[in-house]
Amino acid sequence: MNILDENFIESQCRLLRSWHIHFRQVGSTWGKKGLKDEEIISHLLKLNNPTFFTRDEGFFNDKLCHPAYCLVHLAVRKDESASFMRRVLKHPDFNTKIKRMGCIIRASHVGLTVYKIKTKNYYHYDWSWEVIK
């Protein structure tokens, strides 16, 4: 299940729907408006393999890493959120829920920075999908 933070603007949600990317959004179709970061984390733990997408940099923190969910920080403009979310979901190393679990990902124009709980290491991918490390 893909969960969007409430900071996703409606135009980006419409774009995701047009691409047939299913999601729920905090304060709209999941949880209540104004959930605190720690409340979001506790709610994620109750779901089956969720991936949470946000523009809030506070979620790119290896201390929040857990094998039961994935956190994705989109370090891009508001109007680019949907396209970068889609890029993450199509990346061959993260294109299934199981591959994303236990990861914290930062997506930006230069690529992905990923912390993996299994290895307790950070990895860097450019958009050609190669690991740079």
ROTORMAR-456198 format. One record per residue (C-alpha): residue number from 0; x negated, y, z negated. Coordinates in nm, 3 decimals. Each point is the difference from the previous one (the first is absolute). Example, Ala and Ser with C-alpha at 12.3 -4.5 7.8 and 13.67 -1.06 7.14 Angstrom:
% residues 2
+-----+---------+---------+---------+
: seq :       X :       Y :       Z :
+-----+---------+---------+---------+
:   0 :  -1.230 :  -0.450 :  -0.780 :
:   1 :  -0.137 :   0.344 :   0.066 :
+-----+---------+---------+---------+
% end
This chain:
% residues 133
+-----+---------+---------+---------+
: seq :       X :       Y :       Z :
+-----+---------+---------+---------+
:   0 :   0.000 :   0.000 :   0.000 :
:   1 :  -0.130 :   0.343 :   0.094 :
:   2 :   0.071 :   0.274 :  -0.252 :
:   3 :  -0.047 :   0.368 :   0.089 :
:   4 :  -0.067 :   0.267 :  -0.256 :
:   5 :   0.260 :   0.275 :  -0.013 :
:   6 :  -0.257 :   0.235 :   0.158 :
:   7 :   0.071 :  -0.148 :   0.348 :
:   8 :   0.191 :   0.253 :   0.206 :
:   9 :   0.320 :  -0.102 :   0.180 :
:  10 :  -0.147 :   0.040 :   0.350 :
:  11 :  -0.263 :  -0.262 :  -0.087 :
:  12 :   0.264 :  -0.235 :  -0.139 :
:  13 :   0.199 :   0.034 :   0.323 :
:  14 :  -0.312 :  -0.081 :   0.199 :
:  15 :  -0.063 :  -0.315 :  -0.206 :
:  16 :   0.360 :  -0.111 :   0.056 :
:  17 :  -0.036 :   0.055 :   0.375 :
:  18 :  -0.303 :  -0.232 :  -0.009 :
:  19 :   0.204 :  -0.259 :  -0.196 :
:  20 :  -0.226 :   0.027 :  -0.303 :
:  21 :   0.210 :  -0.088 :  -0.302 :
:  22 :  -0.048 :   0.189 :  -0.325 :
:  23 :   0.163 :   0.129 :  -0.312 :
:  24 :  -0.073 :   0.345 :  -0.138 :
:  25 :  -0.040 :   0.111 :  -0.360 :
:  26 :   0.300 :   0.205 :  -0.109 :
:  27 :   0.206 :  -0.091 :   0.304 :
:  28 :   0.030 :  -0.377 :   0.046 :
:  29 :  -0.233 :  -0.117 :  -0.277 :
:  30 :  -0.045 :   0.118 :  -0.357 :
:  31 :   0.099 :   0.347 :  -0.111 :
:  32 :  -0.122 :   0.341 :   0.105 :
:  33 :  -0.292 :   0.137 :  -0.197 :
:  34 :  -0.147 :  -0.334 :  -0.112 :
:  35 :  -0.337 :   0.051 :  -0.167 :
:  36 :  -0.302 :  -0.181 :   0.147 :
:  37 :  -0.013 :  -0.253 :  -0.285 :
:  38 :   0.374 :  -0.071 :   0.041 :
:  39 :  -0.053 :  -0.069 :   0.370 :
:  40 :  -0.276 :  -0.250 :  -0.083 :
:  41 :   0.220 :  -0.184 :  -0.254 :
:  42 :   0.286 :  -0.014 :   0.254 :
:  43 :  -0.235 :  -0.135 :   0.270 :
:  44 :  -0.092 :  -0.289 :  -0.228 :
:  45 :   0.364 :  -0.112 :   0.002 :
:  46 :   0.006 :  -0.034 :   0.382 :
:  47 :  -0.127 :  -0.276 :   0.228 :
:  48 :  -0.327 :   0.116 :   0.163 :
:  49 :   0.084 :   0.369 :   0.054 :
:  50 :  -0.217 :   0.251 :   0.181 :
:  51 :   0.035 :   0.356 :  -0.130 :
:  52 :  -0.080 :   0.287 :   0.237 :
:  53 :  -0.068 :   0.346 :  -0.140 :
:  54 :  -0.187 :   0.322 :   0.070 :
:  55 :  -0.079 :   0.031 :  -0.373 :
:  56 :  -0.377 :  -0.040 :  -0.038 :
:  57 :   0.043 :  -0.117 :  -0.360 :
:  58 :   0.103 :  -0.344 :   0.127 :
:  59 :  -0.340 :  -0.054 :   0.163 :
:  60 :  -0.148 :  -0.126 :  -0.326 :
:  61 :  -0.156 :  -0.345 :  -0.039 :
:  62 :   0.132 :  -0.016 :  -0.359 :
:  63 :   0.351 :  -0.027 :   0.150 :
:  64 :  -0.092 :  -0.298 :   0.216 :
:  65 :   0.211 :  -0.312 :  -0.063 :
:  66 :   0.039 :  -0.328 :   0.193 :
:  67 :   0.380 :   0.040 :   0.012 :
:  68 :   0.015 :   0.316 :   0.213 :
:  69 :  -0.186 :   0.230 :   0.240 :
:  70 :  -0.038 :   0.377 :  -0.033 :
:  71 :  -0.063 :   0.211 :   0.310 :
:  72 :  -0.108 :   0.363 :  -0.028 :
:  73 :   0.063 :   0.181 :   0.327 :
:  74 :  -0.260 :   0.279 :   0.004 :
:  75 :   0.164 :   0.175 :   0.295 :
:  76 :   0.246 :   0.281 :   0.065 :
:  77 :   0.368 :  -0.056 :  -0.085 :
:  78 :   0.093 :  -0.014 :   0.366 :
:  79 :  -0.258 :  -0.277 :   0.065 :
:  80 :   0.110 :  -0.235 :  -0.279 :
:  81 :   0.212 :  -0.234 :   0.212 :
:  82 :  -0.262 :  -0.054 :   0.270 :
:  83 :  -0.271 :  -0.075 :  -0.256 :
:  84 :   0.232 :  -0.231 :  -0.192 :
:  85 :   0.062 :  -0.189 :   0.325 :
:  86 :  -0.375 :  -0.014 :   0.071 :
:  87 :  -0.063 :  -0.158 :  -0.342 :
:  88 :   0.281 :  -0.254 :   0.050 :
:  89 :  -0.139 :  -0.098 :   0.343 :
:  90 :  -0.362 :  -0.030 :  -0.114 :
:  91 :  -0.105 :  -0.366 :   0.041 :
:  92 :  -0.137 :  -0.018 :  -0.354 :
:  93 :   0.319 :   0.145 :  -0.153 :
:  94 :   0.280 :  -0.102 :   0.239 :
:  95 :   0.174 :  -0.233 :  -0.246 :
:  96 :   0.113 :   0.049 :  -0.358 :
:  97 :  -0.229 :  -0.275 :  -0.122 :
:  98 :  -0.307 :   0.162 :   0.161 :
:  99 :   0.083 :   0.333 :  -0.168 :
: 100 :   0.059 :  -0.130 :  -0.352 :
: 101 :  -0.268 :   0.100 :  -0.249 :
: 102 :  -0.118 :   0.291 :   0.215 :
: 103 :  -0.002 :   0.372 :  -0.043 :
: 104 :  -0.035 :   0.174 :   0.335 :
: 105 :  -0.074 :   0.357 :   0.102 :
: 106 :   0.093 :   0.071 :   0.363 :
: 107 :  -0.143 :   0.310 :   0.163 :
: 108 :  -0.109 :   0.121 :   0.342 :
: 109 :  -0.344 :  -0.160 :  -0.042 :
: 110 :   0.139 :  -0.342 :  -0.091 :
: 111 :   0.083 :  -0.205 :  -0.306 :
: 112 :  -0.167 :  -0.021 :  -0.337 :
: 113 :   0.114 :  -0.315 :  -0.179 :
: 114 :  -0.055 :  -0.129 :  -0.352 :
: 115 :   0.062 :  -0.375 :  -0.031 :
: 116 :   0.070 :  -0.147 :  -0.341 :
: 117 :  -0.137 :  -0.344 :   0.100 :
: 118 :  -0.348 :   0.134 :   0.073 :
: 119 :   0.014 :   0.313 :  -0.217 :
: 120 :  -0.161 :   0.189 :   0.289 :
: 121 :   0.080 :   0.286 :   0.234 :
: 122 :  -0.002 :  -0.052 :   0.376 :
: 123 :   0.016 :   0.253 :   0.281 :
: 124 :   0.165 :  -0.067 :   0.336 :
: 125 :  -0.002 :   0.232 :   0.296 :
: 126 :   0.307 :  -0.006 :   0.224 :
: 127 :  -0.169 :  -0.247 :   0.233 :
: 128 :   0.072 :  -0.241 :  -0.289 :
: 129 :  -0.361 :  -0.078 :  -0.077 :
: 130 :  -0.122 :  -0.019 :  -0.357 :
: 131 :  -0.274 :   0.257 :  -0.057 :
: 132 :  -0.051 :  -0.057 :  -0.376 :
+-----+---------+---------+---------+
% end
